[in-house]
């Protein structure tokens, strides 16, 4: 997921931190906005879900991908 976020949102990201925790906690925050919380939804994020939620909650567009 980290690689996906970096490849899609590099121009919009100043920093990206991974902070280890215990108890199965998994949260993604951006600008103090909770993007995804495993505790809140009771499951792991699906592939591409965090990137989609970043677009929706922050209004940022991903970089175009080369095909």
Buried (B, 14 or more C-beta within 10 A) or exposed (E): BEEEBEEBBEEBEEEEEEEEEEEEEBEBEBEEEEBBBBEEEEEEBEEEBBBBBBBEBBEBEBEEEEE
